[in-house]
Amino acid sequence: MTTNEDATVGAQFGRAAASEKVDEAVMELRNVHVFYGDYEAVREVNMPIASREITAFIGPSGCGKTTLLRSFNRMNDLIPGARVAGEVLYHGVDIYSSDVDPIEVRRRIGMVFQKPNPFPKSIYDNIAYGPRVLGEKKANLDEIVERSLVRAALWEEVKDKLDTSGMALSGGQQQRLCIARCIAVNPDVILMDEPCASLDPIATAKIEDLMHELAAEYTIVIVTHNMQQAARVSDRTAFFTADVDAKGVRHGRLVEFGPTQDIFMSPKDSRTEGYISGRFG
Amino acid sequence: MSAVFTPIGEQVKQDLQDTGPPLQDRSFRWVLFGALSVGIITLAALLIFVFLEGYPRLTPTLWQNMPSIRFPEKAGAQSAIMGSIWVIVTTAVICLPVGIMAAIYLEEYADPTKRFNKLIEINIQNLAAVPSIVYGILGLGVIARALALGQTVITAALTLSLLVLPVVIISSREAIRAVPQSIRAGSLALGATQWQTISRQVMPAAVPGIATGAILALSRAIGEAAPLLLLGAVTFITFNPDGLMSSYTVMPIQIYNWISQSREEFQVLAAALCIILLGILLVMNAFAIYLRNRFQRRW
């Protein structure tokens, strides 16, 4: 896989064209706003997340992509003052409803972070941690660890050193370890926050290949700054930008959402077109 | 083939010429070194003096025999050494769990924007600076008398626990804070509860830092004399403590007792016991440094 610096990104799509309408949604955002204290970081987002597809969030820095992504599994709860208004529906259930357990939400909606964050433990324990806290029997752990590492395309590289520290792996391996750790608890949705931001092109290509394979079983939402990456890996793309209001405050906003090929080849909004062709952002 | 350079080469050579650091740099360096020397030289002089003075009496009788005010040649400090061990172990058992749990609460659960928590925070900082004799008065009034625990090992341990608790809390908090947020996020994103995240990820990663702080706090407690002067450690004790409710004395107090005797031989005894106390402190601090280096992590 090459990194195409050419502005006409449309050339490389990695996925078959998605249907115009989302047939089967796993999640849906209805009128979602995200606040940090009084500051409204993301404004009025409405969109579905299609089942077993890869949805990419693109847009310039500071447009609230990551903030929005973190509201998908209530990771924003950890930031003091963060608040979500509107409905984040997961199979029809609003995950911000008062009778929903955020722990259970996060078990089903996993997350891979921008900077690889393996635990300071062995490779084996990194993978086994999730199943262990969920009460998995010890006898099943070996199998889960192997299966997760195989699916994350890391098994061959680490099978002989499962007891070495996860921190000793290269950046790309660490990120695949984090993906393996995530799939070890068998989530329904995997959120990826710029998973390749700190990786070189070869490691990036491995992660992208992996995403294609995982999309057969999982629903993936990925935030990326790399438009070529969005074109290569995603079925649908959401383009965000930041509006500046009368007081000069920036608010993230969803501009356009649709099948990736439509967003890149025939965007309906002039701002999307400007960003895609590199004139803006 | 060697490259051809542009003709400004001579100028560059002159500009890059190393003429040593400017005078200001050199003189300031010496001032700083001088400041450091004051402490080092004083400490070295003290150690050498104590060692020369006490060395002749650094014999097994010192830890095999009990104190005596009549026969300095037979006097030992076993009751004081055992007393110090009793007091310090009891102090550790009391203050470490309390201090570490308080630190976990402040770092992981308390909302730092709440005024109540800010108040607690400022108070802990201030408590660390309260003179130890004040804790002695508190121990005498509240623990020895109001709680009627008397002048016993447990009273001393409770008082010393209060004394070093702020230090334990502050150093434990720093160790817990040093665990990167990304570890917590990674754990929570897998569906772990907050308690699982703390007990299985944060605490194991923070243990070396906590242990280091704890040892330093305890080595402060083992050298304390002032609060224990008020708490009955002064009494002349010729037996080892046999329980928490036992009378006791400790090494710093025994040193104080011997120093205040008029006969020359007791001065030597005091110096010899100083060496033992310093030795114990050195071992504790060395262990703390070892822990810190052994488990130093790169995130």
Chai-1 contact restraints between the chains, C-beta under 6 A:
chainA,res_idxA,chainB,res_idxB,connection_type,confidence,min_distance_angstrom,max_distance_angstrom,comment,restraint_id
A,I103,B,G191,contact,1.0,0.0,6.0,A-B,restraint_1
A,I103,B,T193,contact,1.0,0.0,6.0,A-B,restraint_2
A,R106,B,A189,contact,1.0,0.0,6.0,A-B,restraint_3
A,R106,B,G191,contact,1.0,0.0,6.0,A-B,restraint_4
A,R107,B,G191,contact,1.0,0.0,6.0,A-B,restraint_5
A,M111,B,A189,contact,1.0,0.0,6.0,A-B,restraint_6
A,N117,B,S182,contact,1.0,0.0,6.0,A-B,restraint_7
A,N117,B,G186,contact,1.0,0.0,6.0,A-B,restraint_8
A,P120,B,A205,contact,1.0,0.0,6.0,A-B,restraint_9
A,G130,B,L190,contact,1.0,0.0,6.0,A-B,restraint_10
A,V133,B,A192,contact,1.0,0.0,6.0,A-B,restraint_11
A,V133,B,Q196,contact,1.0,0.0,6.0,A-B,restraint_12
A,V185,B,L190,contact,1.0,0.0,6.0,A-B,restraint_13
A,V185,B,G191,contact,1.0,0.0,6.0,A-B,restraint_14
